[in-house]
Amino acid sequence: TVQLVNTNPLESRKVVVQTGAYGEHECRSVRIGDTEYSVNARHFTVDLDPGAGAEIVITAQRYANKPTFDFPW
C-alpha cells in the first residue's frame, strides 16, 4: 500500500510507480478505493489532480522480471 499526494494546489502531476528498485517485480493490479485496475507490467502511471491524494493497494508478483537499470519512462 502506498499513499500518493500532490501538494501543489494549482497543477496536476503525473507519477510513475515502479515495482521494485530495478523493476524486478511485476505489478498485477492496483486498487484505488473500490476500483481495481489490471496492470501486468513493471510500472504504472498515476495522474493526480491539484491537491489530490490517493491510497493505492498494489498486488505484485515478486521477482518475476530480470532486474534492469532501464528507466520506466
All heavy atoms as a GROMACS GRO file, in nm:
protein
  574
    1THR      N    1   0.085  -0.118   0.000
    1THR     CA    2   0.000   0.000   0.000
    1THR      C    3   0.089   0.124   0.000
    1THR      O    4   0.185   0.131   0.077
    1THR     CB    5  -0.091   0.001   0.124
    1THR    OG1    6  -0.169  -0.118   0.125
    1THR    CG2    7  -0.181   0.122   0.124
    2VAL      N    8   0.057   0.219  -0.087
    2VAL     CA    9   0.129   0.347  -0.089
    2VAL      C   10   0.026   0.459  -0.087
    2VAL      O   11  -0.087   0.444  -0.133
    2VAL     CB   12   0.220   0.362  -0.213
    2VAL    CG1   13   0.331   0.261  -0.213
    2VAL    CG2   14   0.142   0.354  -0.342
    3GLN      N   15   0.066   0.572  -0.032
    3GLN     CA   16  -0.017   0.692  -0.027
    3GLN      C   17   0.053   0.797  -0.112
    3GLN      O   18   0.168   0.833  -0.084
    3GLN     CB   19  -0.030   0.741   0.117
    3GLN     CG   20  -0.114   0.863   0.135
    3GLN     CD   21  -0.262   0.830   0.152
    3GLN    OE1   22  -0.295   0.722   0.198
    3GLN    NE2   23  -0.347   0.921   0.115
    4LEU      N   24  -0.012   0.845  -0.217
    4LEU     CA   25   0.043   0.949  -0.303
    4LEU      C   26  -0.038   1.076  -0.285
    4LEU      O   27  -0.162   1.072  -0.283
    4LEU     CB   28   0.039   0.907  -0.450
    4LEU     CG   29   0.118   0.782  -0.488
    4LEU    CD1   30   0.096   0.750  -0.634
    4LEU    CD2   31   0.265   0.801  -0.458
    5VAL      N   32   0.031   1.190  -0.272
    5VAL     CA   33  -0.036   1.318  -0.253
    5VAL      C   34   0.032   1.423  -0.340
    5VAL      O   35   0.154   1.434  -0.340
    5VAL     CB   36  -0.032   1.363  -0.105
    5VAL    CG1   37  -0.097   1.499  -0.088
    5VAL    CG2   38  -0.097   1.260  -0.015
    6ASN      N   39  -0.047   1.497  -0.415
    6ASN     CA   40   0.003   1.611  -0.491
    6ASN      C   41  -0.010   1.734  -0.402
    6ASN      O   42  -0.119   1.783  -0.378
    6ASN     CB   43  -0.077   1.628  -0.620
    6ASN     CG   44  -0.026   1.744  -0.702
    6ASN    OD1   45   0.069   1.811  -0.666
    6ASN    ND2   46  -0.093   1.770  -0.814
    7THR      N   47   0.101   1.785  -0.354
    7THR     CA   48   0.098   1.900  -0.263
    7THR      C   49   0.085   2.033  -0.337
    7THR      O   50   0.068   2.136  -0.274
    7THR     CB   51   0.224   1.903  -0.175
    7THR    OG1   52   0.340   1.908  -0.258
    7THR    CG2   53   0.229   1.781  -0.084
    8ASN      N   54   0.092   2.030  -0.470
    8ASN     CA   55   0.074   2.151  -0.548
    8ASN      C   56  -0.074   2.182  -0.559
    8ASN      O   57  -0.150   2.102  -0.612
    8ASN     CB   58   0.136   2.134  -0.686
    8ASN     CG   59   0.140   2.264  -0.764
    8ASN    OD1   60   0.045   2.340  -0.767
    8ASN    ND2   61   0.253   2.288  -0.829
    9PRO      N   62  -0.119   2.298  -0.512
    9PRO     CA   63  -0.261   2.330  -0.516
    9PRO      C   64  -0.311   2.379  -0.652
    9PRO      O   65  -0.431   2.396  -0.672
    9PRO     CB   66  -0.276   2.440  -0.411
    9PRO     CG   67  -0.144   2.508  -0.412
    9PRO     CD   68  -0.042   2.399  -0.440
   10LEU      N   69  -0.219   2.400  -0.748
   10LEU     CA   70  -0.258   2.458  -0.876
   10LEU      C   71  -0.236   2.369  -0.997
   10LEU      O   72  -0.307   2.382  -1.097
   10LEU     CB   73  -0.183   2.590  -0.898
   10LEU     CG   74  -0.201   2.696  -0.790
   10LEU    CD1   75  -0.111   2.816  -0.817
   10LEU    CD2   76  -0.346   2.737  -0.779
   11GLU      N   77  -0.138   2.280  -0.993
   11GLU     CA   78  -0.104   2.200  -1.110
   11GLU      C   79  -0.118   2.051  -1.081
   11GLU      O   80  -0.082   2.005  -0.973
   11GLU     CB   81   0.040   2.229  -1.153
   11GLU     CG   82   0.061   2.372  -1.198
   11GLU     CD   83   0.205   2.399  -1.238
   11GLU    OE1   84   0.273   2.304  -1.284
   11GLU    OE2   85   0.249   2.514  -1.225
   12SER      N   86  -0.165   1.977  -1.181
   12SER     CA   87  -0.173   1.832  -1.168
   12SER      C   88  -0.034   1.772  -1.186
   12SER      O   89   0.057   1.837  -1.240
   12SER     CB   90  -0.271   1.773  -1.269
   12SER     OG   91  -0.228   1.802  -1.400
   13ARG      N   92  -0.016   1.650  -1.142
   13ARG     CA   93   0.112   1.581  -1.151
   13ARG      C   94   0.092   1.439  -1.200
   13ARG      O   95  -0.008   1.374  -1.170
   13ARG     CB   96   0.182   1.575  -1.015
   13ARG     CG   97   0.221   1.709  -0.961
   13ARG     CD   98   0.340   1.765  -1.037
   13ARG     NE   99   0.390   1.885  -0.974
   13ARG     CZ  100   0.399   2.001  -1.035
   13ARG    NH1  101   0.361   2.014  -1.160
   13ARG    NH2  102   0.446   2.106  -0.973
   14LYS      N  103   0.189   1.389  -1.276
   14LYS     CA  104   0.190   1.251  -1.321
   14LYS      C  105   0.304   1.181  -1.247
   14LYS      O  106   0.417   1.231  -1.246
   14LYS     CB  107   0.214   1.244  -1.472
   14LYS     CG  108   0.208   1.102  -1.527
   14LYS     CD  109   0.227   1.101  -1.676
   14LYS     CE  110   0.101   1.158  -1.738
   14LYS     NZ  111   0.094   1.136  -1.882
   15VAL      N  112   0.275   1.067  -1.184
   15VAL     CA  113   0.373   0.993  -1.105
   15VAL      C  114   0.388   0.854  -1.165
   15VAL      O  115   0.288   0.785  -1.190
   15VAL     CB  116   0.328   0.982  -0.958
   15VAL    CG1  117   0.428   0.903  -0.876
   15VAL    CG2  118   0.305   1.119  -0.898
   16VAL      N  119   0.512   0.813  -1.189
   16VAL     CA  120   0.540   0.678  -1.235
   16VAL      C  121   0.581   0.595  -1.113
   16VAL      O  122   0.674   0.632  -1.041
   16VAL     CB  123   0.653   0.675  -1.341
   16VAL    CG1  124   0.686   0.533  -1.383
   16VAL    CG2  125   0.613   0.758  -1.462
   17VAL      N  126   0.511   0.484  -1.090
   17VAL     CA  127   0.539   0.395  -0.978
   17VAL      C  128   0.596   0.267  -1.036
   17VAL      O  129   0.532   0.200  -1.117
   17VAL     CB  130   0.411   0.364  -0.896
   17VAL    CG1  131   0.442   0.269  -0.782
   17VAL    CG2  132   0.349   0.493  -0.845
   18GLN      N  133   0.719   0.233  -0.995
   18GLN     CA  134   0.786   0.112  -1.042
   18GLN      C  135   0.785   0.010  -0.930
   18GLN      O  136   0.811   0.043  -0.815
   18GLN     CB  137   0.930   0.144  -1.082
   18GLN     CG  138   1.009   0.022  -1.128
   18GLN     CD  139   1.144   0.061  -1.182
   18GLN    OE1  140   1.154   0.103  -1.294
   18GLN    NE2  141   1.247   0.047  -1.099
   19THR      N  142   0.756  -0.115  -0.963
   19THR     CA  143   0.754  -0.221  -0.862
   19THR      C  144   0.893  -0.282  -0.851
   19THR      O  145   0.936  -0.356  -0.938
   19THR     CB  146   0.648  -0.328  -0.896
   19THR    OG1  147   0.664  -0.367  -1.031
   19THR    CG2  148   0.508  -0.275  -0.876
   20GLY      N  149   0.962  -0.244  -0.745
   20GLY     CA  150   1.098  -0.289  -0.722
   20GLY      C  151   1.196  -0.182  -0.765
   20GLY      O  152   1.171  -0.107  -0.860
   21ALA      N  153   1.309  -0.173  -0.697
   21ALA     CA  154   1.410  -0.072  -0.728
   21ALA      C  155   1.463  -0.086  -0.870
   21ALA      O  156   1.501   0.012  -0.933
   21ALA     CB  157   1.525  -0.081  -0.628
   22TYR      N  158   1.465  -0.209  -0.922
   22TYR     CA  159   1.517  -0.236  -1.055
   22TYR      C  160   1.410  -0.297  -1.146
   22TYR      O  161   1.442  -0.363  -1.243
   22TYR     CB  162   1.639  -0.328  -1.046
   22TYR     CG  163   1.748  -0.268  -0.961
   22TYR    CD1  164   1.768  -0.312  -0.831
   22TYR    CD2  165   1.828  -0.167  -1.011
   22TYR    CE1  166   1.867  -0.255  -0.752
   22TYR    CE2  167   1.927  -0.110  -0.933
   22TYR     CZ  168   1.947  -0.155  -0.804
   22TYR     OH  169   2.044  -0.098  -0.726
   23GLY      N  170   1.283  -0.279  -1.113
   23GLY     CA  171   1.174  -0.331  -1.193
   23GLY      C  172   1.165  -0.483  -1.190
   23GLY      O  173   1.110  -0.544  -1.281
   24GLU      N  174   1.218  -0.544  -1.085
   24GLU     CA  175   1.224  -0.690  -1.077
   24GLU      C  176   1.089  -0.754  -1.042
   24GLU      O  177   1.070  -0.874  -1.060
   24GLU     CB  178   1.331  -0.737  -0.978
   24GLU     CG  179   1.306  -0.703  -0.833
   24GLU     CD  180   1.357  -0.567  -0.790
   24GLU    OE1  181   1.374  -0.477  -0.874
   24GLU    OE2  182   1.382  -0.551  -0.670
   25HIS      N  183   0.996  -0.674  -0.993
   25HIS     CA  184   0.863  -0.726  -0.959
   25HIS      C  185   0.764  -0.693  -1.069
   25HIS      O  186   0.784  -0.599  -1.146
   25HIS     CB  187   0.816  -0.671  -0.826
   25HIS     CG  188   0.916  -0.685  -0.715
   25HIS    ND1  189   0.978  -0.805  -0.686
   25HIS    CD2  190   0.965  -0.596  -0.627
   25HIS    CE1  191   1.061  -0.788  -0.584
   25HIS    NE2  192   1.056  -0.662  -0.546
   26GLU      N  193   0.657  -0.768  -1.078
   26GLU     CA  194   0.552  -0.746  -1.178
   26GLU      C  195   0.425  -0.701  -1.106
   26GLU      O  196   0.372  -0.775  -1.022
   26GLU     CB  197   0.526  -0.876  -1.254
   26GLU     CG  198   0.426  -0.866  -1.363
   26GLU     CD  199   0.483  -0.812  -1.494
   26GLU    OE1  200   0.605  -0.786  -1.502
   26GLU    OE2  201   0.406  -0.794  -1.587
   27CYS      N  202   0.380  -0.581  -1.136
   27CYS     CA  203   0.255  -0.531  -1.078
   27CYS      C  204   0.140  -0.598  -1.151
   27CYS      O  205   0.124  -0.581  -1.272
   27CYS     CB  206   0.247  -0.380  -1.091
   27CYS     SG  207   0.092  -0.314  -1.026
   28ARG      N  208   0.061  -0.676  -1.080
   28ARG     CA  209  -0.055  -0.744  -1.140
   28ARG      C  210  -0.175  -0.652  -1.146
   28ARG      O  211  -0.244  -0.646  -1.247
   28ARG     CB  212  -0.088  -0.871  -1.063
   28ARG     CG  213   0.020  -0.976  -1.066
   28ARG     CD  214   0.039  -1.023  -1.206
   28ARG     NE  215   0.141  -1.127  -1.208
   28ARG     CZ  216   0.202  -1.164  -1.317
   28ARG    NH1  217   0.174  -1.108  -1.431
   28ARG    NH2  218   0.293  -1.259  -1.312
   29SER      N  219  -0.202  -0.581  -1.035
   29SER     CA  220  -0.317  -0.491  -1.031
   29SER      C  221  -0.298  -0.386  -0.923
   29SER      O  222  -0.214  -0.403  -0.834
   29SER     CB  223  -0.446  -0.570  -1.005
   29SER     OG  224  -0.442  -0.629  -0.876
   30VAL      N  225  -0.376  -0.279  -0.934
   30VAL     CA  226  -0.379  -0.177  -0.830
   30VAL      C  227  -0.526  -0.151  -0.797
   30VAL      O  228  -0.614  -0.158  -0.883
   30VAL     CB  229  -0.309  -0.046  -0.871
   30VAL    CG1  230  -0.161  -0.068  -0.892
   30VAL    CG2  231  -0.370   0.016  -0.994
   31ARG      N  232  -0.549  -0.119  -0.670
   31ARG     CA  233  -0.684  -0.086  -0.625
   31ARG      C  234  -0.682   0.052  -0.562
   31ARG      O  235  -0.600   0.080  -0.475
   31ARG     CB  236  -0.735  -0.189  -0.524
   31ARG     CG  237  -0.879  -0.165  -0.480
   31ARG     CD  238  -0.937  -0.280  -0.401
   31ARG     NE  239  -0.848  -0.342  -0.304
   31ARG     CZ  240  -0.831  -0.301  -0.178
   31ARG    NH1  241  -0.898  -0.197  -0.134
   31ARG    NH2  242  -0.750  -0.365  -0.098
   32ILE      N  243  -0.771   0.137  -0.611
   32ILE     CA  244  -0.789   0.272  -0.556
   32ILE      C  245  -0.935   0.279  -0.513
   32ILE      O  246  -1.025   0.276  -0.598
   32ILE     CB  247  -0.756   0.380  -0.660
   32ILE    CG1  248  -0.612   0.364  -0.709
   32ILE    CG2  249  -0.777   0.519  -0.601
   32ILE    CD1  250  -0.574   0.453  -0.825
   33GLY      N  251  -0.957   0.286  -0.383
   33GLY     CA  252  -1.094   0.282  -0.332
   33GLY      C  253  -1.157   0.147  -0.362
   33GLY      O  254  -1.098   0.043  -0.333
   34ASP      N  255  -1.272   0.148  -0.425
   34ASP     CA  256  -1.341   0.024  -0.461
   34ASP      C  257  -1.314  -0.021  -0.603
   34ASP      O  258  -1.369  -0.121  -0.649
   34ASP     CB  259  -1.493   0.042  -0.444
   34ASP     CG  260  -1.531   0.062  -0.298
   34ASP    OD1  261  -1.457   0.012  -0.211
   34ASP    OD2  262  -1.635   0.126  -0.273
   35THR      N  263  -1.228   0.051  -0.676
   35THR     CA  264  -1.200   0.020  -0.816
   35THR      C  265  -1.065  -0.047  -0.830
   35THR      O  266  -0.965   0.002  -0.779
   35THR     CB  267  -1.203   0.148  -0.901
   35THR    OG1  268  -1.326   0.215  -0.880
   35THR    CG2  269  -1.188   0.116  -1.048
   36GLU      N  270  -1.062  -0.159  -0.901
   36GLU     CA  271  -0.938  -0.232  -0.925
   36GLU      C  272  -0.903  -0.224  -1.074
   36GLU      O  273  -0.989  -0.239  -1.160
   36GLU     CB  274  -0.950  -0.378  -0.882
   36GLU     CG  275  -0.818  -0.451  -0.887
   36GLU     CD  276  -0.819  -0.578  -0.807
   36GLU    OE1  277  -0.903  -0.593  -0.718
   36GLU    OE2  278  -0.732  -0.663  -0.834
   37TYR      N  279  -0.773  -0.198  -1.100
   37TYR     CA  280  -0.723  -0.186  -1.237
   37TYR      C  281  -0.619  -0.293  -1.262
   37TYR      O  282  -0.528  -0.312  -1.181
   37TYR     CB  283  -0.659  -0.048  -1.258
   37TYR     CG  284  -0.751   0.067  -1.230
   37TYR    CD1  285  -0.755   0.126  -1.105
   37TYR    CD2  286  -0.833   0.117  -1.330
   37TYR    CE1  287  -0.839   0.233  -1.078
   37TYR    CE2  288  -0.918   0.224  -1.304
   37TYR     CZ  289  -0.920   0.281  -1.178
   37TYR     OH  290  -1.004   0.387  -1.152
   38SER      N  291  -0.629  -0.361  -1.375
   38SER     CA  292  -0.529  -0.460  -1.415
   38SER      C  293  -0.409  -0.385  -1.473
   38SER      O  294  -0.426  -0.292  -1.553
   38SER     CB  295  -0.589  -0.554  -1.520
   38SER     OG  296  -0.494  -0.649  -1.560
   39VAL      N  297  -0.287  -0.424  -1.436
   39VAL     CA  298  -0.167  -0.356  -1.483
   39VAL      C  299  -0.078  -0.452  -1.562
   39VAL      O  300  -0.045  -0.428  -1.677
   39VAL     CB  301  -0.087  -0.293  -1.366
   39VAL    CG1  302   0.041  -0.230  -1.416
   39VAL    CG2  303  -0.173  -0.192  -1.292
   40ASN      N  304  -0.031  -0.560  -1.499
   40ASN     CA  305   0.056  -0.660  -1.562
   40ASN      C  306   0.178  -0.598  -1.629
   40ASN      O  307   0.205  -0.619  -1.746
   40ASN     CB  308  -0.023  -0.746  -1.660
   40ASN     CG  309  -0.130  -0.825  -1.590
   40ASN    OD1  310  -0.105  -0.887  -1.486
   40ASN    ND2  311  -0.250  -0.823  -1.643
   41ALA      N  312   0.252  -0.518  -1.551
   41ALA     CA  313   0.373  -0.452  -1.600
   41ALA      C  314   0.465  -0.422  -1.483
   41ALA      O  315   0.428  -0.434  -1.367
   41ALA     CB  316   0.338  -0.323  -1.673
   42ARG      N  317   0.587  -0.378  -1.514
   42ARG     CA  318   0.685  -0.341  -1.411
   42ARG      C  319   0.651  -0.210  -1.342
   42ARG      O  320   0.697  -0.181  -1.233
   42ARG     CB  321   0.824  -0.323  -1.473
   42ARG     CG  322   0.884  -0.446  -1.531
   42ARG     CD  323   1.014  -0.409  -1.601
   42ARG     NE  324   1.069  -0.520  -1.672
   42ARG     CZ  325   1.178  -0.585  -1.635
   42ARG    NH1  326   1.242  -0.547  -1.528
   42ARG    NH2  327   1.221  -0.686  -1.705
   43HIS      N  328   0.573  -0.127  -1.411
   43HIS     CA  329   0.541   0.006  -1.359
   43HIS      C  330   0.404   0.049  -1.407
   43HIS      O  331   0.346  -0.010  -1.498
   43HIS     CB  332   0.647   0.107  -1.400
   43HIS     CG  333   0.663   0.118  -1.550
   43HIS    ND1  334   0.582   0.198  -1.626
   43HIS    CD2  335   0.748   0.058  -1.634
   43HIS    CE1  336   0.617   0.188  -1.752
   43HIS    NE2  337   0.718   0.102  -1.760
   44PHE      N  338   0.353   0.156  -1.344
   44PHE     CA  339   0.226   0.214  -1.384
   44PHE      C  340   0.231   0.364  -1.355
   44PHE      O  341   0.316   0.411  -1.281
   44PHE     CB  342   0.106   0.147  -1.315
   44PHE     CG  343   0.110   0.152  -1.166
   44PHE    CD1  344   0.048   0.255  -1.096
   44PHE    CD2  345   0.176   0.053  -1.093
   44PHE    CE1  346   0.051   0.258  -0.957
   44PHE    CE2  347   0.179   0.056  -0.955
   44PHE     CZ  348   0.116   0.159  -0.887
   45THR      N  349   0.139   0.438  -1.416
   45THR     CA  350   0.135   0.582  -1.402
   45THR      C  351   0.007   0.624  -1.329
   45THR      O  352  -0.100   0.568  -1.354
   45THR     CB  353   0.138   0.649  -1.541
   45THR    OG1  354   0.254   0.604  -1.611
   45THR    CG2  355   0.143   0.800  -1.530
   46VAL      N  356   0.021   0.722  -1.241
   46VAL     CA  357  -0.093   0.777  -1.167
   46VAL      C  358  -0.098   0.927  -1.197
   46VAL      O  359   0.002   0.996  -1.186
   46VAL     CB  360  -0.078   0.755  -1.015
   46VAL    CG1  361  -0.193   0.817  -0.940
   46VAL    CG2  362  -0.064   0.607  -0.983
   47ASP      N  363  -0.216   0.975  -1.238
   47ASP     CA  364  -0.238   1.118  -1.258
   47ASP      C  365  -0.308   1.174  -1.134
   47ASP      O  366  -0.416   1.126  -1.098
   47ASP     CB  367  -0.324   1.142  -1.381
   47ASP     CG  368  -0.252   1.106  -1.510
   47ASP    OD1  369  -0.133   1.140  -1.521
   47ASP    OD2  370  -0.314   1.044  -1.598
   48LEU      N  371  -0.245   1.272  -1.071
   48LEU     CA  372  -0.301   1.333  -0.951
   48LEU      C  373  -0.344   1.477  -0.980
   48LEU      O  374  -0.264   1.558  -1.028
   48LEU     CB  375  -0.199   1.334  -0.838
   48LEU     CG  376  -0.163   1.198  -0.778
   48LEU    CD1  377  -0.041   1.212  -0.687
   48LEU    CD2  378  -0.281   1.143  -0.702
   49ASP      N  379  -0.471   1.507  -0.954
   49ASP     CA  380  -0.522   1.643  -0.970
   49ASP      C  381  -0.458   1.734  -0.865
   49ASP      O  382  -0.403   1.686  -0.765
   49ASP     CB  383  -0.673   1.643  -0.954
   49ASP     CG  384  -0.744   1.576  -1.070
   49ASP    OD1  385  -0.688   1.576  -1.181
   49ASP    OD2  386  -0.856   1.526  -1.049
   50PRO      N  387  -0.466   1.866  -0.884
   50PRO     CA  388  -0.409   1.958  -0.785
   50PRO      C  389  -0.467   1.934  -0.645
   50PRO      O  390  -0.588   1.921  -0.628
   50PRO     CB  391  -0.454   2.096  -0.837
   50PRO     CG  392  -0.474   2.076  -0.983
   50PRO     CD  393  -0.524   1.936  -0.998
   51GLY      N  394  -0.379   1.919  -0.548
   51GLY     CA  395  -0.420   1.899  -0.409
   51GLY      C  396  -0.481   1.764  -0.379
   51GLY      O  397  -0.529   1.742  -0.268
   52ALA      N  398  -0.480   1.672  -0.474
   52ALA     CA  399  -0.545   1.542  -0.455
   52ALA      C  400  -0.447   1.439  -0.399
   52ALA      O  401  -0.326   1.453  -0.409
   52ALA     CB  402  -0.600   1.491  -0.588
   53GLY      N  403  -0.504   1.335  -0.341
   53GLY     CA  404  -0.425   1.225  -0.289
   53GLY      C  405  -0.500   1.095  -0.307
   53GLY      O  406  -0.620   1.094  -0.331
   54ALA      N  407  -0.426   0.984  -0.298
   54ALA     CA  408  -0.490   0.854  -0.312
   54ALA      C  409  -0.408   0.749  -0.239
   54ALA      O  410  -0.285   0.754  -0.236
   54ALA     CB  411  -0.500   0.815  -0.460
   55GLU      N  412  -0.479   0.654  -0.179
   55GLU     CA  413  -0.415   0.536  -0.122
   55GLU      C  414  -0.428   0.426  -0.227
   55GLU      O  415  -0.538   0.398  -0.274
   55GLU     CB  416  -0.483   0.494   0.007
   55GLU     CG  417  -0.416   0.371   0.069
   55GLU     CD  418  -0.480   0.333   0.200
   55GLU    OE1  419  -0.575   0.254   0.197
   55GLU    OE2  420  -0.433   0.382   0.304
   56ILE      N  421  -0.315   0.367  -0.262
   56ILE     CA  422  -0.312   0.267  -0.369
   56ILE      C  423  -0.265   0.135  -0.312
   56ILE      O  424  -0.157   0.127  -0.252
   56ILE     CB  425  -0.219   0.312  -0.483
   56ILE    CG1  426  -0.268   0.446  -0.539
   56ILE    CG2  427  -0.212   0.207  -0.592
   56ILE    CD1  428  -0.174   0.509  -0.636
   57VAL      N  429  -0.344   0.031  -0.330
   57VAL     CA  430  -0.309  -0.104  -0.287
   57VAL      C  431  -0.257  -0.178  -0.410
   57VAL      O  432  -0.329  -0.193  -0.509
   57VAL     CB  433  -0.429  -0.178  -0.225
   57VAL    CG1  434  -0.389  -0.318  -0.183
   57VAL    CG2  435  -0.483  -0.099  -0.106
   58ILE      N  436  -0.132  -0.222  -0.403
   58ILE     CA  437  -0.066  -0.286  -0.517
   58ILE      C  438  -0.058  -0.436  -0.494
   58ILE      O  439  -0.013  -0.480  -0.388
   58ILE     CB  440   0.077  -0.229  -0.535
   58ILE    CG1  441   0.070  -0.078  -0.556
   58ILE    CG2  442   0.148  -0.299  -0.650
   58ILE    CD1  443   0.204  -0.010  -0.547
   59THR      N  444  -0.099  -0.514  -0.594
   59THR     CA  445  -0.081  -0.659  -0.591
   59THR      C  446   0.031  -0.690  -0.690
   59THR      O  447   0.022  -0.653  -0.808
   59THR     CB  448  -0.210  -0.731  -0.634
   59THR    OG1  449  -0.314  -0.694  -0.544
   59THR    CG2  450  -0.191  -0.882  -0.630
   60ALA      N  451   0.136  -0.756  -0.641
   60ALA     CA  452   0.252  -0.780  -0.725
   60ALA      C  453   0.302  -0.924  -0.712
   60ALA      O  454   0.284  -0.987  -0.607
   60ALA     CB  455   0.365  -0.684  -0.689
   61GLN      N  456   0.365  -0.969  -0.818
   61GLN     CA  457   0.437  -1.096  -0.815
   61GLN      C  458   0.584  -1.061  -0.799
   61GLN      O  459   0.642  -0.994  -0.886
   61GLN     CB  460   0.415  -1.176  -0.943
   61GLN     CG  461   0.489  -1.308  -0.941
   61GLN     CD  462   0.469  -1.386  -1.070
   61GLN    OE1  463   0.390  -1.350  -1.155
   61GLN    NE2  464   0.543  -1.494  -1.084
   62ARG      N  465   0.641  -1.104  -0.690
   62ARG     CA  466   0.780  -1.068  -0.660
   62ARG      C  467   0.878  -1.146  -0.746
   62ARG      O  468   0.859  -1.262  -0.774
   62ARG     CB  469   0.809  -1.090  -0.512
   62ARG     CG  470   0.723  -0.998  -0.424
   62ARG     CD  471   0.752  -1.014  -0.280
   62ARG     NE  472   0.890  -0.970  -0.256
   62ARG     CZ  473   0.957  -0.997  -0.144
   62ARG    NH1  474   0.900  -1.065  -0.048
   62ARG    NH2  475   1.080  -0.954  -0.129
   63TYR      N  476   0.984  -1.077  -0.788
   63TYR     CA  477   1.096  -1.135  -0.864
   63TYR      C  478   1.049  -1.206  -0.990
   63TYR      O  479   1.101  -1.310  -1.028
   63TYR     CB  480   1.179  -1.227  -0.775
   63TYR     CG  481   1.227  -1.156  -0.651
   63TYR    CD1  482   1.172  -1.183  -0.528
   63TYR    CD2  483   1.325  -1.057  -0.660
   63TYR    CE1  484   1.212  -1.116  -0.414
   63TYR    CE2  485   1.367  -0.989  -0.546
   63TYR     CZ  486   1.310  -1.019  -0.424
   63TYR     OH  487   1.350  -0.952  -0.312
   64ALA      N  488   0.953  -1.147  -1.059
   64ALA     CA  489   0.901  -1.204  -1.183
   64ALA      C  490   0.982  -1.160  -1.305
   64ALA      O  491   0.975  -1.223  -1.410
   64ALA     CB  492   0.755  -1.162  -1.202
   65ASN      N  493   1.058  -1.050  -1.291
   65ASN     CA  494   1.134  -0.995  -1.403
   65ASN      C  495   1.283  -0.991  -1.371
   65ASN      O  496   1.323  -0.984  -1.255
   65ASN     CB  497   1.088  -0.852  -1.432
   65ASN     CG  498   0.943  -0.844  -1.468
   65ASN    OD1  499   0.895  -0.920  -1.550
   65ASN    ND2  500   0.871  -0.753  -1.404
   66LYS      N  501   1.363  -0.992  -1.476
   66LYS     CA  502   1.507  -0.975  -1.461
   66LYS      C  503   1.534  -0.829  -1.423
   66LYS      O  504   1.479  -0.738  -1.487
   66LYS     CB  505   1.576  -1.009  -1.593
   66LYS     CG  506   1.726  -1.005  -1.585
   66LYS     CD  507   1.788  -1.050  -1.716
   66LYS     CE  508   1.938  -1.044  -1.704
   66LYS     NZ  509   2.003  -1.090  -1.826
   67PRO      N  510   1.613  -0.803  -1.319
   67PRO     CA  511   1.642  -0.664  -1.280
   67PRO      C  512   1.708  -0.587  -1.394
   67PRO      O  513   1.786  -0.642  -1.473
   67PRO     CB  514   1.739  -0.679  -1.163
   67PRO     CG  515   1.716  -0.816  -1.111
   67PRO     CD  516   1.678  -0.899  -1.230
   68THR      N  517   1.674  -0.458  -1.405
   68THR     CA  518   1.729  -0.374  -1.510
   68THR      C  519   1.749  -0.233  -1.460
   68THR      O  520   1.681  -0.188  -1.367
   68THR     CB  521   1.636  -0.374  -1.634
   68THR    OG1  522   1.693  -0.287  -1.733
   68THR    CG2  523   1.498  -0.326  -1.600
   69PHE      N  524   1.845  -0.162  -1.520
   69PHE     CA  525   1.867  -0.022  -1.488
   69PHE      C  526   1.785   0.070  -1.579
   69PHE      O  527   1.794   0.192  -1.570
   69PHE     CB  528   2.015   0.015  -1.503
   69PHE     CG  529   2.099  -0.033  -1.389
   69PHE    CD1  530   2.195  -0.130  -1.408
   69PHE    CD2  531   2.083   0.018  -1.261
   69PHE    CE1  532   2.273  -0.175  -1.303
   69PHE    CE2  533   2.161  -0.026  -1.155
   69PHE     CZ  534   2.257  -0.122  -1.177
   70ASP      N  535   1.706   0.014  -1.672
   70ASP     CA  536   1.625   0.094  -1.763
   70ASP      C  537   1.525   0.179  -1.686
   70ASP      O  538   1.461   0.130  -1.592
   70ASP     CB  539   1.548   0.005  -1.861
   70ASP     CG  540   1.639  -0.064  -1.961
   70ASP    OD1  541   1.756  -0.021  -1.975
   70ASP    OD2  542   1.593  -0.162  -2.022
   71PHE      N  543   1.509   0.304  -1.727
   71PHE     CA  544   1.410   0.391  -1.667
   71PHE      C  545   1.272   0.350  -1.717
   71PHE      O  546   1.257   0.310  -1.832
   71PHE     CB  547   1.436   0.537  -1.702
   71PHE     CG  548   1.552   0.596  -1.627
   71PHE    CD1  549   1.671   0.622  -1.691
   71PHE    CD2  550   1.541   0.626  -1.492
   71PHE    CE1  551   1.777   0.676  -1.623
   71PHE    CE2  552   1.647   0.681  -1.422
   71PHE     CZ  553   1.766   0.706  -1.488
   72PRO      N  554   1.169   0.360  -1.633
   72PRO     CA  555   1.035   0.318  -1.674
   72PRO      C  556   0.963   0.420  -1.764
   72PRO      O  557   0.851   0.396  -1.805
   72PRO     CB  558   0.960   0.299  -1.541
   72PRO     CG  559   1.030   0.388  -1.445
   72PRO     CD  560   1.174   0.393  -1.491
   73TRP      N  561   1.023   0.534  -1.793
   73TRP     CA  562   0.955   0.632  -1.877
   73TRP      C  563   1.031   0.657  -2.004
   73TRP      O  564   1.139   0.627  -2.026
   73TRP     CB  565   0.931   0.764  -1.803
   73TRP     CG  566   1.053   0.816  -1.736
   73TRP    CD1  567   1.148   0.896  -1.790
   73TRP    CD2  568   1.095   0.792  -1.600
   73TRP    NE1  569   1.245   0.923  -1.698
   73TRP    CE2  570   1.215   0.861  -1.580
   73TRP    CE3  571   1.043   0.719  -1.496
   73TRP    CZ2  572   1.283   0.859  -1.460
   73TRP    CZ3  573   1.111   0.718  -1.378
   73TRP    CH2  574   1.230   0.788  -1.359
   0.00000   0.00000   0.00000
